[in-house]
Amino acid sequence: MTHLASVACLCTRLQVFGAGPYEVGFNQSKQGIKMKKILNKKLQQGSLVLGLSLLCFSQAAVSAIVYTNDTRRVEVSGSNGTGGYNDLYTPDSPYADFNVNAQNSSLSGTGFSASGSGYAYSDYDWSSTVSVFDISFSLTTESIISLNGSLYGYDEYYGSGDASVTLYNGTNIVFSDSVNATYGETLDRLFSFNDVLAAGDYQLIAQANPYFEIAQSSYSLNAVITPSAVPVPAAIWLFVSGFAGLLAFARKKQ
């Protein structure tokens, strides 16, 4: 709204400074010639500010990310000696913030963030918690991605502390990293991916999925996606060319 208000204000000012009844009293007089020069200068300044305002407004209006599928989830299953259980937790609605014990994640027009954890235990009874961050999105224009985070895995006893993150473009893997901790091992890894992504369809999957007998794992990530080049709508060029013509006309009269 700030850009629109600035544009409206400038348009009003330019109407005052342009050709019209305000020029009548200036004809052929020295004072009139001087005032015309002042008005022409203000017209030039106003055109420049208006062009920059319109360009900023067009840039602010462009959003690179369109979310297309949301399958974030936490799977909790096991047996407590009296029976089994199998619970599934998902966001209240697609693309909404998701906050449960094993996952906290959120999506925005400029990226997304998530953290999740998993646990596996097996003895006389067993229990398993798996956290999956799985989101699909389309990029409407070439964009720059900055993806950073960490993966953690720990295995205490004959299991596997597994965690991973993978970015797909269709079926092609663009980026991938993982940890797979085995008996008595602890793995803690940082990852970073910064690159230019072409317009198209993408999917990012991060998961903490440890395996029995006793193991745990986790992931944490933050992604920022911004257009690498903002296309200027044709209407902007029409505005700019129109004001350039008006400026040329004012100079010719001068």
N, C-alpha and C positions, 0 to 999 in steps of 0.2 A: 504493500500500500504506500510505502514511502516513495518508491520510484514513481508510481502513478501520480501521486500528489505533486511531485517535482515536475513531471512532464506537463500536467495541467497548468501549473503555475507559470512555467516557461512559455507555454503556448499562449496564455493570456497576455504575458509581457510582450511576446513577439508580435501579437496583433496590434498592440499599441505602437510598437517601434516600426512596423511595416508601413507600406504605402497606404494612404488613406486621407481622411479629412485633416489629420494633423500636419500634412505637408503643405496645405494651401497657404498658410501664413508665411512660409519660408521662401516662396518663389523669388529667385533672382536677388535676394537681399544677402548681404554679407552674414548677417546673423543667421539667416536661414541656411546658408551653405555650411556654416560652422555647426549648426544643430544637426544637419543631415549627416555630417561626418561622425558626430557623436552617436547618432542613432544607428548608423551603419556599423560602427564598431561594436555597439551593444548587440546588434543583430548577429554579428559574427561570433561573439562570445556566447550568446544564447544558443546558437546552432550547435556549437561544439559541446556545451554542457548537455543539451538535449540529446545529442547523438550518444554521448557517453552514458547518460541515464538510461536510454533505451537499450543499449548494449548490456549494461549491468542487469537490467530487468530481465532481458532475454536469457542471460546466463543463469540467473537465480531460478528461472522457471523450468530449466531443464533438469530432469531427474534421470540418472543412468540406469537405475535398478528397477525391474518389475518382477516381483516374487510370483512364482507360478505353482509351487507345490511345497507343502510343509508336512514332513513326517517325523518331526522331533518327538522323542518318546523316552520313557524310562520303563524298563521291564523288570519286575520283581517276582521271583518264583522260588519255590522250595518246598520242604516238608518239615513239619514240626513234631512228628511222632504220632499225631492224631489225624493227620490228613495233609493233603498238598494244597498249595495256593499258587495262583498265577495272576498277577495284577499288572495292568498296563496304565500308565499315566501319560497324558498328552495335553497340549495347550487347550484352554477353554474354547478358543476359536482360532482358525488358521492365522498365523503371523502375529498373534498376540504374545505379550511377554509370558515366559514359561518359567515358573519358580516352584520347584519341589526339592525334596531332600537331595536328590542325586543330579539335579541340573538346574542351572540358572542361565537363561538366554533371552536375547531381545534382538529385534530387527528394526532397521530404520531405512530411510531413503538414501543414506550414504554408506551403509554397511551393516554389520552385525557383530555381536559378541556372545560368547558362551563359555561356560565351565561345567564340567560334569565328572562324576566319579562312579566307579563300579567296584563290587566286592564279591568274592566267591569263597564259600566254606563248605567242606564236606567231611563228615565223620559218621556218626549214627544218623544224624539228620543232615540236611543240606540247605543251602540258601545261595541265591545268585541275584545280583543287581547289575543291570547293564544300562548304561546311559548312551543315547544316540542323538547327536545333533545332525539332522539331515534336512537340508533346505535347497530348493531349486529356484533359479532366477534367470531372467533374461537381461542382457545389457543392450540398451537401445542405441548405443554409440560406443566407439572405441574408448576404453577406460583404463585408468591406472589403478591397480590393486596393491594395497599394502596389508599383508596378512602376517601376523605375528602371534606367537603363543608358546605353550610348553606341553610336553607329554611326560607322564610319570608311570612307572610300573614297578611293582614289588611282588616277589614270590617268596612265601615263607616255607611252604612245604609241598613239593611235588605238584606244582600247578604252573600257571603262566600269567604274569602280570602284563596284559596287552592293552595298548592304547594306540590310536592312529588318527591321522587327518589326511583327507584326499580331496583334491579339487578336480572335477571333470569338466571337459568341454565336449558335450555329447558322450561318446564312449571313450574318448581320449583322455588320458591322465595328464593334467597340466602340472600338478604338484602333488607330492605325497611324502609323508614321513610317518614313522612308527617306532614304538618300543615293544620289546617282547622279553620281559624279565623271566628267567628260569630259576631253578632251585637256589634259594638263598641270595638272589641277586636283586639289586635296586638300580633302576635306570631313571635318570631325570634329564630330559633333553629339551633345549630351546630350539624353536624353528622360526624362520623368517622367509617370506616370499614376497618380492616386489617386482612387478612386471606390468607390461601393457597387454590388456586383453581385448581381442577383437569383439565387435558386436556379435551376439549369439546367445546360445543357451548353455547354462552352467549348473553344476550341482556340487555342493560341498558337504562332505560327510566326516564328522569327527565322532569317535566312539571310544568308550572305556568298557572293555569286555573281557575281564579277567576269567581264568579257568581254574577249576579245582586242582589241588585240594584246598590250599589256603593262599589266596592272592588278592591283590587290589591294584587299581590303576585309575588314572584321571587324565583329563585334558583341559586346556584353557586356551582361548583364542580371541583375537580381535581383528576384524577386517574393515578397512576403510576403502571405499571405491569412489573414484571421482572421474568425470569425463576428461579425457586428455585434450579434446578440442571441442569447444561448444559451437555448433552451427548457428549462424545468425539467420533468423527467418527473413524471407523475402520482404516482408513488410518493413523491416528495419531499414533495408537498403532503399526502399521507396521513400521513407521519411528523410533519410540522409540526402538522397539525390534531390528531393524536393527543396530542402533547405539550402543545398548548394546552389541550385538554380536561382532561388530567391536572393541569395547573397550576391551571385554574379549580376543579377538584374539591378540590385541596389548600387553595386560598384559602377555599372555602366551609366546609371543616371548621375552618379557623382562626377 
